[in-house]
């Protein structure tokens, strides 16, 4: 074992041993715990606890620390908040100890004594009197009191427990029901030593000392009418006050929902579609990539593949498919040769701006570069081409053909985060400012990251994993980017780990609302709606839908030139298989097809158009991202 290993082992041993040395529990014990509860007609309780505590010589505690739980669980994830008023604290034998109450997240701590006080060894009796409000649960069968007599926070053993509950006067004694049990996390043990005397008073005692962190509870049910039931409005108000986090959260959810509905009504509703008729030609002046971007209202890797095929069909380069990659070859620019048109019919449009920009990025602005290989060595160039293509399409389409309305979504997310920040202030008392800051930071992290995570996963599934993996050897690298987001969200979860279930519920509902309206707020403009109708009509022609209507338009005869000319559009509109099926018998291996000289590879060895369409969709399209192209040698970190 070398020096560094010995140092590491020593540190681990210290981490294991030191906490046990620091956290020295008190060595005293409670000899007897007596609790007398008086139920008042106004539903409040007067409680007197008499605690006999044995202070040992080696005891590290210089007093008594009593924790009172203030939250009692109810149905549907709600809880009831008890309000304590400490009335009197007495000690025997003239012992004077300072007292104070400390507010905790789910209770209060009564400190009798402190580190500076001196408490003699031996038994001491402490008498604590306090008043409790909102302790009763009003059921249809009558008022019910479930009282955690000792709680579960004692660090010392309790030898015996005695409790008595006195109901209000004139309560029929035979109608009083009482039960007692030990309680721990997820565990209850009934106790048989419970009785009700002739006055309706319930008495219980512990048959054996409770285990560490095990509490002693008593349940008392009174007959209906023994204590007046508060008005329904008062109970609803009290439920809201007791569950402030949930109440404010539901109110915030309503405000954000109303805001989103208003923005959707004003800006997010899609214009009504017109009458769609099959169309034999694509919309004039728009590239296949533009049609796909408008129809989907987003960019994906197939958009770049559509652009590459469109440029190849127009004679700007050829596409060579190898076993594990694609190579673009510049056409007709060596030694001053003019670019040749691979389609025998003349082109009726010039190269679009986005296509020309993609051509220049991949092959360079100069003529010296004659080819481009889609491999990980060129990941940064692929990323630049994809990013630029996306930006050009977005700039030409946003607010002209469709509106994403992200600014309205950002306002909704901001409103949600502000609501969560307000809720986090009510999660813990103001005395614990550090905990409030921790929750507020967690809310900021989760409020931003949580809406992004499902959107990212959805896009990742659509763009990569909805295709067959095929040649993609490095698709798992996409998880690197997902990992960053997961770590970010995980950090927020760590900060909010101690948050209440109500805050998590509000957070989950807000996240779902943001994701939903991110989709609903997107809407085409009137110009975009008319264009979508044209695109849909052309897609019907490519897919062969509505044959009775197509027959009236006299579609052209299938030829190799027609197949190549509209193949980029078929890819863009996701009907490449249907379009290829119209040309099953047009191509034969023995007959050359100049219109298809732009592509060479295994998908065209047998001149099968459907095989080519499948390859372009399932193999080429998923490979158009810088993290899914094949790796050549060692990645130098040029991208990402």
LODOTOR-513839 format. One record per atom (N, C-alpha, C): x, y, z; residue in one letter. Coordinates in steps of 0.2 Angstrom, whole numbers, plus 5000, padded with zeros to 4 digits. Example, Ala and Ser with C-alpha at 12.3 -4.5 7.8 and 13.67 -1.06 7.14 Angstrom:
<rs>
506649725039A506249785039A506649845039A506449895035S506849955036S506450005039S
</rs>
This chain:
<rs>
500449945000X500050005000X500450065000X500450114995X500850164994X500550224999X500950284999X500750335003X500050365002X499950374996X499250404994X498750364996X498750294995X498250244997X498150255005X498750255008X498650255016X498350325018X498450375015X498150435016X497450435015X497250405009X496550405007X496150355013X496450305015X496150255019X496050295026X496550335028X496550375034X495950425034X495850455029X495350505028X494650475028X494550415025X493950375026X493750355033X494350335036X494150315043X493950365048X494350425046X494150485050X493450505049X493250505042X492550525041X492050475044X492250415045X491750365048X491750375056X492350395058X492350395066X492150455069X492350515066X492250575069X491550595069X491050585065X490350595066X490150565072X490350505073X490050465079X490350495086X490950525085X491250555091X490950625092X490750665087X490450725088X489750725090X489350675087X488650665089X488550625095X488750645101X488650605107X487950615110X487550565110X486850575113X486850585120X486350615123X486250625130X486250555133X486550555139X486550485143X486050485148X485550535149X485050535154X484450495151X483950495155X483350455153X482750485157X482150475153X481450505156X481250445160X481150455167X480850405171X480150395171X479750455170X479050455169X478850515165X478350495161X478050555156X477250555157X477050605160X476350605161X476050665158X475450655154X475150705150X474350705152X474150765154X473450775155X473150825150X472650805146X472350845141X471650855143X471450925143X470750945144X470550975137X469950945135X469650965129X469151025130X469251085127X468751135129X468151135124X467651165126X467051175121X467251215115X467751255115X467851295109X468351255104X468451195105X468851145102X469651155103X469851195108X470551205110X470651155115X471351145116X471551095121X472051135126X471951115133X472451135138X472751075140X473451075139X473851015140X474351035146X474450985150X474950985155X475350925155X476050935154X476450875154X476950885160X476950825164X477450815169X477950765168X478550785167X479150745164X479650745170X479750675172X480250665177X480850645173X481450685174X482050665170X482650655174X482950605173X483550585177X484150615173X484550665176X485150695173X485750655176X486050615171X486650575173X487250625174X487750605177X488450645178X488750655171X488750605167X489150615161X488650645155X488050665157X487550685152X487850755149X487750755142X488050815139X487450865138X486850845140X486250895140X486250925146X486150995146X486051035152X485351065153X484851015151X484151035152X483750985148X483151015146X482650965143X482451005137X482450965131X482250985125X481650955122X481050985122X480450955120X480250975113X480150935109X479850945102X479150935101X478750985099X478050985098X477950985091X477650925088X477450925081X476850965079X476951005074X476351055072X475951035066X476250985063X475850965057X475650895058X474950885057X474650815057X474350805050X474550745048X474350725041X473550715041X473250725035X472550715034X472550685027X471850675024X471750645018X471950685012X472050655006X472250685000X472950725001X473350705005X474050735005X474050805009X473450825012X473450885016X473650875023X473750925027X473950925034X473550975038X473550965044X473251015049X473851045053X473851115053X474351145057X474051165064X474451145069X474251155076X474651215078X474251255082X474551315085X474651315093X475251315095X475451305102X475551375105X475351375111X475451435116X475751415122X476351415124X476651395130X476451445135X476151415140X475851455146X476351465152X476651405154X477051405160X477551345160X478151355162X478651305163X478851305170X478851255173X479051245180X479551185181X480051195186X480451145188X480451135195X480651075198X480551065205X481251095209X481151095215X481751115219X481951185218X481651225216X481851295215X482351305209X482451255205X482951255199X482651305194X483151345192X482951405187X483351385181X482951375176X483351365169X483051415164X483451445160X483151485155X482751445150X482251475147X481751435142X481751475136X481651445130X481451485124X481151435119X480851455114X480551415109X480851425102X480951375099X481251385092X480851355087X480651395082X480251365076X480651325072X480351265070X480651225066X480151215060X480351175054X479951175048X479351135050X479251085054X478651055055X478451045063X478751095066X478551095074X478951145077X478951145084X479251195088X479651155093X480251185095X480651155101X480651205107X480451175112X480451205119X481151185122X481551235123X482251225126X482151245133X482251205138X482251215145X482951205147X483351265148X484051255149X484451265143X485151275143X485551285137X486251265139X486751275134X487351245136X487751275141X487551345143X487851375148X487551365155X486951335155X486551325162X486851265165X486851265172X487051205176X486551165179X486451105177X485851065180X486151015184X486051005191X486350955195X486150885193X486550845194X486350775193X485850745197X485450695195X484950665199X484250685195X483750655198X483050665195X482750735195X482450765190X482150825190X481450825187X480950855190X480350855187X480150925184X479950915177X479750975173X479050975172X478651035173X477951035172X477851095166X477551075161X477451115155X476751125154X476451185154X475751195152X475751235146X475251215141X475251255135X474551235133X474351285128X473651285125X473751265117X473351225115X473351205108X472751215104X472751245098X472151265094X472251225087X471651205085X471551175078X471851095079X471751065085X471951005085X471450945084X470850965084X470250915082X470150915075X469950855073X469750835066X468950825067X468550865063X467850855063X467650815058X467450755060X467150705055X466450695055X466050665050X465350655051X465150615057X465550575060X465450535065X465550565072X465850635072X465950665078X466650695078X466850735083X467550765084X468050705085X468650715083X469150665084X469750695086X470150665091X470750695093X471250635092X471750645088X472350605087X472950645090X473150625096X473750665099X474350625100X474850655097X475550625098X475850645104X475750595109X475850615116X476550635117X477050595115X477750605116X478150635110X477850615104X478250635098X478750575097X479150585092X479650535090X480350565090X480450625093X481150655093X481550645099X481350605104X481750595110X482350555108X482950585111X483550545110X483750505116X483250505121X483350465128X482850425128X482850365132X482350315133X481850345138X481250325137X480650345142X480450275145X480450275152X480250215155X479550205155X479150255157X478350245157X478050305155X477450295152X477050345149X476350345152X476050395154X475350395157X474950455154X474450445151X474050505148X473350495150X472950555150X472250565152X471950615147X471350605145X471050645141X470350665144X470150725145X469550745149X469150775143X468550755142X468150785137X467750845140X467450885136X467050935139X466450915143X466150955147X465650935152X465050915147X464650875151X463950845148X464150805142X464750775141X464850725136X464650655138X464150625135X463950555137X464550515137X464650485143X465350445144X465250375140X464750355139X464650285135X464850295128X464750365125X464850375118X465650395117X466050395122X466750415121X467150345119X467550355113X467950295111X468650315112X469050275114X469750285115X470250225113X470750245110X471250195108X471950225109X472450185110X473150205110X473650155107X474150185105X474650135101X475350175101X475850125100X476450155098X476550165091X476950215089X476950235082X477650255080X477950225075X478550245072X478450255064X478950265061X478950275053X478650215050X478050215048X477750165044X477550105048X477450115055X477350055060X476850085065X476350035067X475950055073X475849985077X475849995083X475749945088X475149955093X474649925092X474049945097X474249925104X473849965109X473949955116X473349935119X473249885123X472649865126X472449905133X472949935136X472849965142X472550035141X471950045139X471550105138X470850095141X470650145145X469950135148X469650205148X468950205149X468550265149X468150255155X468250305160X467850305166X467150325166X466850335171X466150355171X465950425169X466550465169X466450535167X466650545160X466850495156X467050495149X467750515149X468150515154X468850525154X469250465151X469650475147X470050415144X470750415147X470950355149X471650345152X472050295148X472650305148X473050255144X473750255147X474150205147X474750195150X475150145145X475850155145X476250115141X476350055144X476249995141X476449925144X477149915144X477549945140X478249935140X478550005137X479250015139X479550075136X479550075128X479450135125X479450135118X480150135116X480250105110X480950105107X481150175105X481750175103X482050245101X481750265095X481550335095X481150365090X480550335088X480250305094X479550275093X479150325098X478550345095X478050385099X477450345102X477150385107X476550355110X475950405108X475450375105X474850415103X474250385106X473750435106X473150415109X472550445104X472050405103X471550425099X470850425103X470550485103X469850495106X469350515102X468750485101X468250505097X467650525102X467350575100X466750605104X466150595100X465550595103X464950595100X464750655096X464350655091X464250715087X463850765092X464050835091X463750885095X464050895102X464550855104X464850875110X465350935110X465550945104X465951015103X465651045096X465451105096X465151135090X465651135084X465351115079X465751105072X465751175069X466451195068X466451265064X466151265058X465951325056X465651335049X466051315044X465651295038X466051265032X466551315030X466351375029X466851425027X467451435031X467351425038X467851435042X468351375041X468051315040X468451255039X468851255033X468551285027X468951295021X469451345022X469351395025X469851445026X470451415030X470251375036X470751345040X471151295036X470851265031X471251215027X471751255023X471551305020X471951345016X472551375020X472451395026X472951425030X473451375032X473151315034X473551255036X474051235030X473751235024X474151215018X474351275014X474651315016X474851375013X475251365006X475651315006X476051305000X475551284995X475151234997X474651204991X474151264989X473951304994X473451354993X473751404988X474351434990X474651484985X474851444979X475051384979X475251354973X474651344968X474051324971X473451314966X473251384964X473251434968X473151504965X473651524960X474251504961X474751524956X474651484949X474451424950X474351384944X473751414940X473251434944X472651464941X472851524937X473251564940X473451634937X473851614930X474351564931X474751554925X474351524920X473851474922X473451444917X472951494913X472651544917X472251594914X472751634909X473351654911X473751694907X473851654900X474051584901X474251544895X473551544890X473051534893X472351524889X472251594886X472351654889X472251714886X472751724880X473451704881X473851714876X473751664870X473551604872X473351554866X472751584862X472251614866X471651634862X471851694858X472251744860X472451794856X472951784851X473451734852X474051734848X474151664845X473951614849X474151544848X473651494844X473051524842X472551484839X472751484831X472651424829X472851414822X472251434817X472451474812X471951494807X471651424804X470951434802X470651374799X470951354793X471051294792X471251264785X470751274780X471051284774X470551294768X470451224765X470151234759X469951174755X470651144752X470851084753X471451064751X471351014745X471651034739X471650994733X472350974731X472350914728X473050894726X473350944721X474050944722X474350994718X474950964715X475150974708X475650934705X476350964705X476351024708X477051064708X477051094715X477751094718X477751124724X477651204724X477551234730X477551304730X478151334727X478051384723X478551414720X479051454724X479651454723X480151494726X480351464733X480151404735X480351384742X480751314741X481251304744X481651244744X481351194748X481551124747X481251074751X481351084758X481951104760X482051114767X481651164770X481451224766X481051274769X480351244770X480051204765X479451164766X479351124772X479951084773X479951044779X479951084786X480351144786X480351184792X479751214793X479351244788X478751274789X478151224791X478251164788X477751114790X477851084797X478451074799X478551054806X478651104811X478751174809X478851224813X479451214818X479951174816X480551164819X481051134815X481751134817X482251104813X482451034816X482650984811X482850924813X483450904809X483850854810X484350824806X484150814799X483550784798X483350774791X483250834787X483150894790X483150954786X483850964782X484350944786X485050954782X485150894777X484850834778X484950784773X484550804767X483950834768X483550854762X483850904758X484250954762X484651004758X485150974754X485550924757X486050894753X485850854747X485250824748X484950784742X484750834737X484450894739X484250944734X484750974730X485350984733X485951014730X486250964725X486250894727X486450844723X486050834717X485350844717X484950834712X485050894707X485250954710X485351004705X486051014702X486450964704X487050954701X487650994704X487551014710X488051044714X488651004717X488450934718X488950884720X488550814720X488950764720X488750704721X488850674728X488350624729X488350594736X488650524735X489150504738X489350434738X489250404745X488950344745X488850314752X489350254752X489750254757X490150194759X489850154764X490150104767X489950064772X489750104778X490050154780X489950184787X489950254786X489950284780X489950364780X489650384773X489550454773X489350484766X489950534764X490050534758X490550584755X490250624750X490350694750X490150734745X490650754740X490550754734X491050764729X490850824725X491250874724X491150934720X491050914713X490550944709X490450924702X490650974698X491050964693X491251004687X491551064688X491951074694X492351134695X493051134694X493251074693X494051064692X494251084685X494851124685X495151144679X494651184675X494251224678X493851274675X493251244672X493051184673X492451154670X491851184673X491351194669X490751224672X490351174675X489951184680X489551134683X489051104678X488951044679X488451004674X487850994677X487350994673X486650984676X486550904675X486450874681X486350804681X485650784679X485150824679X484450814676X484450844669X484150794665X484150814658X483650874657X483150884661X482650934660X482950994664X482851054661X483151114664X482851134671X483251154675X482951174682X482551244681X482051244685X481651304684X481751354690X482251344694X482351394699X483151384701X483351444704X484051444706X484051414713X484751404715X484851374722X484651424727X484251404732X484051454737X484651474742X484451524746X484951554750X485251504755X484751464758X485051414763X485451354760X485251334754X485551284750X486251314748X486351374746X486951394744X487451404750X487151424755X487551434761X487851364764X487351314764X487651254766X488151224761X488051234755X488651214750X489251244751X489251314753X489851354754X490251324761X489851314766X490051294772X490451224772X490051174768X490351104768X490951104763X490851134757X491451124753X491851184753X491751234756X492151294757X492051344751X492251404753X492051464748X492551454742X493051424742X493551414737X493551344733X493751344728X493651284723X494251224725X494651244729X495251194730X494951134734X494451134738X494151074741X493651044737X493750984735X493350944730X492850894734X492950884740X492550834743X492450854751X491950824754X491850824761X491550764763X491950734769X491750674772X491350684778X490750654779X490450654785X490750614790X491150634794X491550594799X491550644805X491750614811X491850654817X492450704817X492850694812X493450744811X493150804809X492550804806X492250864803X491650884807X491650864813X491050884817X490950954818X491450994819X491351064819X491051094813X491251074807X490951104801X490251074800X490051014802X489450994802X488951034806X489251044812X488851084817X488751154815X489251184811X489151254809X488651254803X488651204799X488151194793X487451194796X487351144801X486751134804X486451194807X486851234811X486651294815X486551344810X486951354805X486751414800X486151394796X486051334794X485451314790X484851324795X484851314801X484351324806X484151394806X484651434807X484551504808X484251544802X484551524796X484251554790X483551534789X483351474790X482651454789X482251484795X482451494801X482051524806X481951594804X482551634802X482451704801X481951714795X481951674790X481451684785X480751664786X480651614791X479951594792X479651624799X480051634804X479751664810X479351734809X478751734811X478351794810X478151804803X478351764799X478151774792X477651714790X477851654791X477451594790X477151564796X477551574802X477251554808X477551584814X477251584820X477551624826X477551564831X478151564834X478251514840X478051554846X478051614846X477751654852X478151634859X478751624858X479151604864X479251664869X479151724867X479151774872X478551774877X477951744874X477351734879X477551674883X477851624881X478051564885X478551584890X479051624889X479551654893X479151684899X478651724897X478351764903X477951714907X477651664904X477351614908X477751574913X478351554910X478851524915X479151574920X479251634919X479451684924X478851684929X478251694927X477751694932X477751634937X477851574934X477851514937X478451514942X479051534940X479551534945X479451584951X479151644949X479051694954X478551664959X478051624957X477551594961X477951544966X478351504963X478751454967X479251484972X479451544970X479951584975X479451604981X478851624980X478451644985X478251584989X478151534986X477951464990X478551444994X479151454992X479751424995X479851475002X479551535002X479651575008X479151555013X478651515011X478151485016X478351415018X478851385015X478951315017X479251315024X479751355025X480051355032X479951425035X480051425042X479951495045X480551535043X480351605044X480851655042X481551655047X481451615052X482051615057X482551565053X482351525048X482851485045X482951515038X483351565038X483451605032X483851565027X484351525029X484751485025X484351435021X483851405025X483451355022X483051385016X482751445018X482351485013X482751495006X483451515007X483851535002X483951464998X484051415001X484151344998X483551324994X482951334996X482351314993X482351364987X482451424988X482351474982X482851464977X483451444978X483951424973X483751364969X483451314973X483251254970X482651264965X482251314967X481651334963X481851364957X482351404957X482651434951X482951384946X483351334949X483651284945X483151244942X482651214946X482151164943X481651204939X481451264941X480951304937X481251314930X481851324929X482151334922X482251264919X482551214922X482851154919X482251104918X481751104923X481251054922X480851064915X480651124913X480251124907X480751104901X481351114901X481851104896X481951024895X481950994901X482150914900X481650874896X480950884897X480550844893X480550864885X480650934884X480750954877X481350924874X481850924878X482550904875X482450824873X482150784878X482050714877X481650704871X481050744870X480650734864X480950744858X481350804857X481750814851X482250764850X482550744855X483150694854X482750624851X482250604854X481850544851X481650554844X481350614843X481150624836X481750634831X482350664833X482850674828X483350614828X483350574833X483850524832X483550454833X483250444839X483050374841X482350344838X482050394834X481450364831X481650334824X482250344822X482550314816X482850244818X482950204813X483350144814X484050164816X484450134820X485150154822X485550144816X485550094812X485850084806X486650094807X486950144803X487650154803X487850194809X487450214813X487650264819X488050234824X488650244824X489050204829X489150244835X488950314835X489050354841X488450394843X487850364842X487250394844X487250404852X487650364855X487650364863X487950434865X488350464861X488650524863X488150584864X487550574861X487050624862X486950624870X487050574873X486850574880X487350614884X487950634881X488350674885X488050744886X487650764881X487250834881X486650824886X486350764885X485850754890X486050744897X486650724898X486950714905X487050784908X487250834904X487350894907X486650924910X486150914906X485450944908X485250904914X485350834914X485150794920X485550814926X486150824926X486550854931X486350914934X486150964929X485851024931X485151014935X484750974932X484150964936X484250924942X484750874942X484850844948X485150884954X485450934952X485750984957X485151024960X484651034956X484051074959X483651024963X483550954961X483250904965X483550904972X484250904972X484550904978X484450964983X484351024980X484251074984X483551074987X483051044983X482351044985X482150974988X482650934990X482550864993X482050874999X482150925003X481750925009X481150965008X480950985002X480351025001X479750975002X479151015003X478550975004X478350944998X477850894999X477550864993X477150914989X476850964993X476451014990X476851054985X477451074987X477851114982X478051074976X478251004977X478350964971X477750954967X477150954970X476550944965X476451004961X476551064964X476451124961X477051134955X477651114957X478151114952X478051064946X477751004947X477650964942X477050984937X476551014941X475951044937X476151104932X476651144935X476851204931X477251174926X477751134927X478151104921X477751074916X477251034917X476751004912X476351064908X476251114912X475851174909X476351204904X476951214906X477451254901X477551214895X477651144896X477751104890X477151104885X476551094888X475951094884X475851154880X475951214883X475851274880X476451294875X477051274877X477551284872X477351254865X476951204865X476651174859X476051214856X475651224861X474951264859X475051334857X475551364859X475651434857X475951444850X476251394848X476451394841X475851404836X475951444831X475351454826X475551484820X475351454814X475551484808X475151554807X475451594803X475151654801X474651644795X474251694793X473751684788X474151664781X474651694780X475051674774X475351604775X475551584781X475851524782X475251464782X474651484784X474151434783X473951424776X473951474772X473851464765X474351424762X475051434764X475551394761X475551324764X475351314770X475251244772X474751204768X474151244766X473651204762X474051184755X474451234752X474751214746X475251154747X475651154753X476051104754X475751034755X475151034758X474750974760X474450954753X474250994748X474050974742X474650944738X475250964738X475750934734X475950874738X475950864744X476050804748X475650754746X474950764745X474450714743X474650694736X474950734731X475150704725X475750664726X476250684730X476850634730X476650574734X476150574738X475950514742X475450474738X475250494732X474750464729X474050454732X473850504736X473250504740X472750544735X472050524736X471550554732X471650534725X471650474723X471850464716X471250484711X470650484713X470150514709X470250584707X470450624712X470650694711X471250704706X471750664708X472350664704X472250644696X471750604695X471650584688X471350644684X470950684687X470750744684X471250794682X471850794686X472450844685X472850814679X472850754677X473250724672X473950724674X474150694680X474850694682X475350664677X475950694677X476450674671X476650594672X476850564667X477050494667X477750494671X477750434675X478350424679X479050414675X479550454676X480150454673X480750454678X481350434676X481850444681X481950514683X481850564678X481950634679X481450664684X480850634683X480350664688X480450634695X480650574695X480850544702X481350584706X481950594702X482450634705X482250704707X481850734702X481650804703X481250814710X480850774711X480450784717X480550744723X481150704722X481350664728X481550704734X481850764734X482050804739X481350824743X480850844739X480250864742X479850804746X479950744743X479650684746X479950674752X480650684753X480950674759X480750724764X480750784762X480550844766X479850834769X479350804765X478650794768X478550724770X479050684771X479050614774X478650564770X478650574764X478250524759X478750494754X479350494756X479850464751X479750394749X479450354753X479250284752X478650284747X478150324748X477550324744X477750344737X478250404737X478450434730X478850374726X479250344730X479650294726X479250234724X478750214727X478350164725X478050174718X477950234716X477650254709X478150234704X478850224705X479350214700X479650144701X479250094703X479550034704X479750004698X479450014692X479649984686X479950024681X480150084683X480450134679X481150124678X481550104684X482250094684X482350014683X482850004679X483149934678X483949934678X484249884681X484949884682X485349884675X484949864670X485349864663X485249934659X484749974662X484650034658X484950094662X485450134660X485750184663X485150244665X485250274670X484850324672X485250394674X485350434669X485850494670X485550534676X484850534676X484550584682X484750554689X485050494689X485250474696X486050464697X486350504692X487150504693X487350544699X486950574702X487150614708X487250564714X487050504714X487150464720X487450394718X487950374722X488250304721X488250274728X488150214728X488150174735X487750114735X487750074740X487450004740X486650014740X486350074741X485650084741X485450084734X485850094729X485650104722X485950054717X486250004720X486549944716X486049914712X485449904714X484949864711X484449914707X484649974707X484150024704X483450014707X483450014714X482750004717X482650064720X482150104718X481950174721X481750174728X481350124730X481150114737X481750104742X482250064740X482750054744X483150114745X483250154740X483550214740X483250264745X482550264744X482150314749X482250294756X482250224757X482350204764X482950214767X483450214763X484150224765X484250304766X483950344762X484050414763X483650434770X483150404771X482750414777X483050384784X483250324783X483450284789X484150294791X484550304785X485350304786X485650374786X485450404781X485750474780X485450524784X484850524785X484550584789X484750584796X484750524800X485050524807X485750534807X486150534801X486850544802X487050614801X486550664800X486650734799X486750774805X487050744811X487150784817X487950764818X488250814821X488950804823X489150754828X488650724831X488750674836X488550604834X488350594828X488150534826X488550514819X488950554817X489350534811X489950484813X490250444809X490750394811X491350434813X491750404818X492350424820X492950404816X493350454815X494050434811X494550454817X494950404819X495450414823X495250434830X495650484833X495450504840X495150574839X494650584843X494250644843X494650694846X494750754843X495250804845X494850864849X494150854850X493850894855X493650964851X493650964844X493551024841X492851044841X492351004843X491651014844X491450994851X491051044854X490651024860X491151034866X
</rs>
